[in-house]
Amino acid sequence: MKKVSLIIFLTTLIGINASFAQDSLAFKPSGKVIARSFFEYSTGLREVYEETGFDITRAFLGYSYKFTPTLQGQVIIDGAAGKTSNDGLEVYLRNAFINWNDKGFNINVGQIGLMQFSIQEKYWMHRYVMKSFQDLNKMASSVDLGITAEYEFNRYISADLSLTNGEGYKKVKKNNSTRYAAGLSLHPTKNTIFRIYTDIYNESEDMRDALPSGVTGVDYKNQYTLSLFAGYQDKIISGGVEYNRVYNKGFIEKKDYYGYSAYVSGKLANKWRGFARYDLMDSKNPTAFTSPWNSLDGQLMMIGLEFQPLKQLKIAPNFRNINADRAKAGQYLFINIEFNL
């Protein structure tokens, strides 16, 4: 009997050791270098022919490390996030966060990417060619200091919450303003999404927009954002339509701006995609303002091709018609390039 018990004990012990050994073999802590750059060449046509030249709009260098199957950290430096008064490139800390992802939860803490328009970017598919609508029109920053939490209830519905400073990653400081945000995503079918997002940004005197010369008597309120998005994506085609509005921009009551964006990207052949996009931007003046305040009002039309000879390289010649002030339009030819390890 003792021999039988001993055999059972040893067999159980061997089984436990084997299980731990398999788990150890299944996962090993590891990291990877992150390197991503966006380059572009553009030339104006006809009346804007003098507007020409090269530019670098993104230069990421960072490292991501996975500590456990559910816990990882990431740090990224952006060497082309801004420009000095002399047009020199400025370096910023882009990301520095810890991520935990398990049992339907996805939580990020630190200097994190936000969900305000990150989903729209995935359906647009050509971020290196042009920013998505909210980012392009400075409705919010893509990165901020704080915490985001997403929970997937099932394959049809997920929700997310965030608490951030509100100023973005270029202005990291303590103040009385905080941005509270919530989003809800619905997936009625495998390839479709309907999403609503809203946030409230607490009013703070030191964060108010500057008033135009001679303007007085405005009221200050909290700032709000509303975003609606519908998208479709499969192996061949991807596209979306979105409506975005910011109320009380810069905490000035009735200083609103809003607009629409519609885009599509389709696979034409192996290594080739075609894409098109239309944006419409408009703004509302407070009563005390005597002239339009938003220089970004207007329309944008774009059509282009993407060639991907390598997994790490994309090249996209594209044509843009930009009607910035509704009075005249400028046509431009761009060549955008993405390098991504």
C-alpha positions as CSV (number, residue, x, y, z in Angstrom):
1,M,0.0,0.0,0.0
2,K,2.9,2.4,0.9
3,K,4.5,1.6,-2.5
4,V,1.2,2.4,-4.3
5,S,0.9,5.7,-2.4
6,L,4.5,6.6,-3.2
7,I,4.0,5.9,-6.9
8,I,0.8,8.0,-7.0
9,F,2.6,10.9,-5.2
10,L,5.6,10.8,-7.5
11,T,3.3,10.6,-10.6
12,T,1.4,13.6,-9.4
13,L,4.6,15.5,-8.6
14,I,6.0,14.8,-12.1
15,G,2.7,15.9,-13.6
16,I,2.8,19.2,-11.7
17,N,6.4,19.8,-12.7
18,A,5.6,19.0,-16.3
19,S,2.7,21.5,-16.2
20,F,4.9,24.2,-14.9
21,A,7.6,23.4,-17.4
22,Q,5.0,23.7,-20.3
23,D,3.9,27.0,-18.9
24,S,7.5,28.2,-18.8
25,L,8.1,27.1,-22.3
26,A,4.8,28.7,-23.5
27,F,5.8,32.2,-22.3
28,K,9.1,33.9,-21.9
29,P,9.5,37.6,-21.0
30,S,10.7,39.4,-24.1
31,G,10.9,42.9,-25.7
32,K,11.1,44.5,-29.1
33,V,12.4,47.7,-30.5
34,I,9.9,50.1,-32.0
35,A,10.9,52.3,-35.0
36,R,8.5,54.1,-37.2
37,S,8.9,57.1,-39.5
38,F,6.7,59.1,-41.8
39,F,8.2,61.1,-44.7
40,E,6.5,63.3,-47.3
41,Y,7.2,65.3,-50.4
42,S,4.6,67.8,-51.6
43,T,4.3,70.3,-54.4
44,G,1.5,72.8,-55.0
45,L,-0.1,73.1,-58.5
46,R,-1.1,76.2,-60.4
47,E,-1.7,79.2,-58.0
48,V,0.1,77.4,-55.1
49,Y,3.1,76.1,-57.1
50,E,5.6,77.7,-54.8
51,E,4.5,75.6,-51.8
52,T,6.8,72.6,-52.3
53,G,9.3,70.6,-50.2
54,F,10.2,67.6,-48.1
55,D,9.1,67.0,-44.5
56,I,9.3,64.4,-41.7
57,T,6.1,64.2,-39.7
58,R,6.9,61.2,-37.4
59,A,10.1,59.7,-36.0
60,F,9.3,57.1,-33.3
61,L,12.0,55.2,-31.4
62,G,11.1,53.1,-28.4
63,Y,11.0,49.8,-26.7
64,S,8.1,47.5,-25.6
65,Y,8.6,44.7,-23.0
66,K,6.2,41.9,-22.1
67,F,6.7,40.9,-18.4
68,T,3.9,38.3,-18.3
69,P,1.3,37.1,-20.8
70,T,-1.0,39.9,-19.4
71,L,1.4,42.7,-18.4
72,Q,3.6,44.8,-20.6
73,G,5.3,48.3,-20.6
74,Q,6.3,50.6,-23.4
75,V,8.4,53.8,-23.8
76,I,8.5,55.8,-27.1
77,I,10.4,59.0,-28.0
78,D,9.0,61.1,-30.9
79,G,11.7,63.1,-32.6
80,A,9.4,64.9,-35.0
81,A,6.5,65.8,-32.8
82,G,6.9,69.6,-33.1
83,K,9.1,72.4,-34.4
84,T,10.9,75.2,-32.8
85,S,10.6,78.8,-33.8
86,N,13.5,78.3,-36.2
87,D,11.7,75.2,-37.8
88,G,14.0,72.8,-36.0
89,L,12.5,69.4,-34.9
90,E,11.5,69.0,-31.3
91,V,11.8,65.8,-29.3
92,Y,9.0,64.7,-27.0
93,L,8.3,61.7,-24.7
94,R,5.5,60.1,-26.7
95,N,4.6,57.1,-24.5
96,A,5.5,55.7,-21.1
97,F,2.9,53.3,-19.8
98,I,2.0,50.0,-18.3
99,N,-0.7,47.9,-19.9
100,W,-2.7,45.0,-18.3
101,N,-4.9,42.9,-20.6
102,D,-6.8,39.9,-19.3
103,K,-10.4,38.5,-18.8
104,G,-11.9,41.2,-21.2
105,F,-10.2,44.1,-19.5
106,N,-7.6,46.3,-21.2
107,I,-6.1,48.9,-18.8
108,N,-3.3,51.5,-19.5
109,V,-1.7,53.8,-17.0
110,G,0.9,56.5,-17.7
111,Q,1.5,58.5,-20.9
112,I,-1.0,56.6,-23.0
113,G,-2.6,56.6,-26.4
114,L,-6.2,57.6,-26.2
115,M,-9.3,56.0,-27.7
116,Q,-11.0,59.3,-28.9
117,F,-10.0,58.6,-32.5
118,S,-7.7,55.6,-32.5
119,I,-10.4,53.3,-33.7
120,Q,-11.2,55.7,-36.6
121,E,-7.5,55.6,-37.6
122,K,-7.6,51.8,-37.9
123,Y,-10.5,52.0,-40.4
124,W,-8.9,55.0,-42.3
125,M,-5.7,52.8,-42.6
126,H,-3.5,55.6,-43.9
127,R,-2.4,57.5,-40.9
128,Y,1.0,58.1,-42.4
129,V,-0.6,59.9,-45.4
130,M,-2.9,62.1,-43.2
131,K,-4.1,62.3,-39.6
132,S,-7.7,61.3,-38.9
133,F,-10.3,64.1,-38.7
134,Q,-10.2,65.0,-35.0
135,D,-6.4,64.9,-34.9
136,L,-6.0,66.9,-38.1
137,N,-8.4,69.6,-36.8
138,K,-6.9,69.8,-33.3
139,M,-10.0,68.6,-31.5
140,A,-7.9,66.5,-29.1
141,S,-4.5,65.0,-28.6
142,S,-3.8,61.4,-29.5
143,V,-1.7,60.9,-26.3
144,D,-2.2,62.2,-22.8
145,L,-1.2,61.5,-19.2
146,G,-3.7,59.4,-17.3
147,I,-5.6,56.1,-17.3
148,T,-7.8,54.3,-19.7
149,A,-9.9,51.2,-19.1
150,E,-11.7,49.1,-21.7
151,Y,-14.0,46.1,-21.1
152,E,-15.3,43.7,-23.7
153,F,-18.7,42.4,-22.5
154,N,-18.9,40.0,-25.5
155,R,-18.1,40.1,-29.3
156,Y,-21.0,42.6,-29.8
157,I,-20.3,45.3,-27.3
158,S,-17.4,47.0,-25.5
159,A,-17.1,50.1,-23.4
160,D,-14.2,52.3,-22.4
161,L,-13.5,55.0,-19.8
162,S,-10.6,57.4,-19.4
163,L,-9.3,60.0,-17.0
164,T,-6.6,62.3,-18.3
165,N,-4.9,65.7,-17.8
166,G,-6.4,66.9,-21.1
167,E,-3.5,69.0,-22.5
168,G,-1.8,66.2,-24.4
169,Y,1.7,64.8,-24.3
170,K,3.4,68.1,-25.2
171,K,2.1,69.9,-22.1
172,V,2.5,67.7,-19.1
173,K,1.8,69.7,-15.9
174,K,-0.5,69.8,-12.9
175,N,-3.5,72.1,-13.0
176,N,-7.2,72.2,-12.2
177,S,-8.4,70.8,-15.5
178,T,-9.2,67.2,-16.0
179,R,-10.8,65.4,-19.0
180,Y,-13.3,62.6,-18.3
181,A,-14.3,60.4,-21.2
182,A,-16.5,57.5,-22.1
183,G,-17.1,55.5,-25.2
184,L,-19.3,52.7,-26.4
185,S,-18.6,50.4,-29.3
186,L,-21.2,48.1,-30.9
187,H,-20.4,45.3,-33.4
188,P,-23.7,44.1,-34.9
189,T,-21.7,41.9,-37.3
190,K,-18.1,40.7,-37.5
191,N,-17.0,43.5,-39.9
192,T,-19.0,46.5,-38.7
193,I,-18.8,49.0,-35.9
194,F,-21.0,51.7,-34.5
195,R,-19.3,53.9,-31.9
196,I,-20.3,56.9,-29.7
197,Y,-17.8,58.9,-27.6
198,T,-18.2,61.8,-25.3
199,D,-16.1,63.7,-22.8
200,I,-16.1,66.6,-20.4
201,Y,-13.1,68.9,-19.9
202,N,-13.2,70.9,-16.6
203,E,-12.9,74.6,-17.1
204,S,-9.8,76.2,-15.6
205,E,-8.7,79.8,-15.8
206,D,-5.1,79.1,-16.7
207,M,-6.2,76.8,-19.6
208,R,-8.7,79.2,-21.4
209,D,-8.1,80.2,-25.0
210,A,-6.8,83.7,-25.6
211,L,-9.4,86.1,-26.8
212,P,-9.1,88.1,-30.0
213,S,-7.9,91.7,-29.7
214,G,-10.7,93.9,-28.4
215,V,-13.1,91.1,-27.5
216,T,-14.6,91.1,-23.9
217,G,-17.7,90.0,-22.1
218,V,-17.5,86.3,-23.0
219,D,-18.7,83.5,-20.6
220,Y,-16.6,80.5,-19.7
221,K,-17.9,77.0,-19.4
222,N,-16.7,73.4,-19.4
223,Q,-15.7,72.0,-22.8
224,Y,-17.5,69.0,-24.2
225,T,-16.9,66.6,-27.1
226,L,-19.2,64.4,-29.1
227,S,-18.1,61.8,-31.7
228,L,-20.2,59.4,-33.7
229,F,-18.6,56.8,-36.0
230,A,-19.7,54.0,-38.3
231,G,-17.2,51.7,-40.0
232,Y,-16.8,48.6,-42.0
233,Q,-13.6,46.5,-42.5
234,D,-12.7,43.2,-44.1
235,K,-9.7,41.8,-46.0
236,I,-10.5,43.8,-49.1
237,I,-12.2,47.0,-48.1
238,S,-12.1,49.4,-45.2
239,G,-14.0,52.6,-44.6
240,G,-16.0,54.8,-42.3
241,V,-18.1,57.9,-41.7
242,E,-17.8,60.1,-38.7
243,Y,-19.3,63.3,-37.1
244,N,-17.3,65.2,-34.5
245,R,-18.2,68.3,-32.5
246,V,-16.4,70.3,-29.7
247,Y,-18.6,72.5,-27.6
248,N,-17.1,75.6,-25.8
249,K,-13.6,75.2,-27.4
250,G,-11.0,76.6,-25.0
251,F,-13.8,76.9,-22.3
252,I,-15.4,79.9,-24.2
253,E,-19.1,79.5,-24.3
254,K,-20.6,78.9,-27.8
255,K,-17.2,78.7,-29.4
256,D,-18.0,75.4,-31.2
257,Y,-16.5,73.6,-34.1
258,Y,-17.7,70.5,-35.9
259,G,-17.4,68.5,-39.1
260,Y,-17.7,65.3,-41.1
261,S,-15.2,62.8,-42.6
262,A,-15.9,60.0,-45.0
263,Y,-13.2,57.7,-46.3
264,V,-12.6,54.3,-48.0
265,S,-9.6,52.2,-48.7
266,G,-9.7,49.1,-51.0
267,K,-7.3,46.4,-52.1
268,L,-6.7,46.6,-55.8
269,A,-4.1,43.9,-56.3
270,N,-1.3,42.3,-54.4
271,K,0.7,45.1,-52.7
272,W,-1.6,47.8,-54.1
273,R,-4.5,49.7,-52.4
274,G,-6.5,52.7,-53.5
275,F,-8.0,55.3,-51.1
276,A,-10.2,58.4,-51.1
277,R,-11.4,60.8,-48.4
278,Y,-13.6,63.8,-48.0
279,D,-13.6,66.2,-44.9
280,L,-15.9,69.1,-44.1
281,M,-15.0,71.4,-41.2
282,D,-17.0,74.4,-39.9
283,S,-17.2,76.5,-36.7
284,K,-19.6,78.7,-34.7
285,N,-18.7,82.1,-33.4
286,P,-19.5,83.3,-29.9
287,T,-21.7,86.4,-29.9
288,A,-18.8,88.7,-28.9
289,F,-16.6,87.5,-31.8
290,T,-16.8,89.8,-34.9
291,S,-14.9,87.4,-37.3
292,P,-14.4,83.7,-37.7
293,W,-11.9,82.2,-35.3
294,N,-11.1,78.8,-36.8
295,S,-8.5,78.9,-39.6
296,L,-9.1,75.2,-40.3
297,D,-12.7,75.7,-41.6
298,G,-13.2,74.3,-45.1
299,Q,-13.2,71.2,-47.3
300,L,-10.6,68.6,-48.1
301,M,-10.8,66.0,-51.0
302,M,-8.1,63.4,-51.5
303,I,-7.5,60.4,-53.8
304,G,-4.4,58.2,-53.9
305,L,-2.7,54.9,-54.4
306,E,-0.6,52.9,-51.9
307,F,2.2,50.5,-52.9
308,Q,3.7,48.2,-50.3
309,P,6.8,46.4,-51.8
310,L,7.9,45.2,-48.3
311,K,6.1,44.6,-45.0
312,Q,8.1,47.5,-43.5
313,L,7.6,50.0,-46.3
314,K,4.6,51.9,-47.7
315,I,4.6,54.5,-50.5
316,A,1.5,56.5,-51.3
317,P,1.3,59.1,-54.1
318,N,-1.9,61.2,-53.7
319,F,-3.7,64.2,-54.9
320,R,-5.4,66.7,-52.6
321,N,-7.8,69.6,-53.2
322,I,-7.9,71.9,-50.1
323,N,-10.6,74.6,-50.0
324,A,-9.5,76.2,-46.8
325,D,-11.5,79.4,-46.7
326,R,-14.4,78.4,-49.0
327,A,-13.4,81.2,-51.4
328,K,-10.5,79.5,-53.3
329,A,-9.0,76.0,-53.5
330,G,-5.4,74.8,-53.7
331,Q,-4.4,71.6,-55.4
332,Y,-1.4,69.6,-54.2
333,L,0.5,66.5,-55.2
334,F,1.9,64.5,-52.3
335,I,4.1,61.4,-52.0
336,N,4.0,59.9,-48.5
337,I,6.2,57.2,-47.1
338,E,6.0,55.0,-44.0
339,F,8.9,53.0,-42.6
340,N,7.9,50.7,-39.8
341,L,10.0,47.9,-38.1
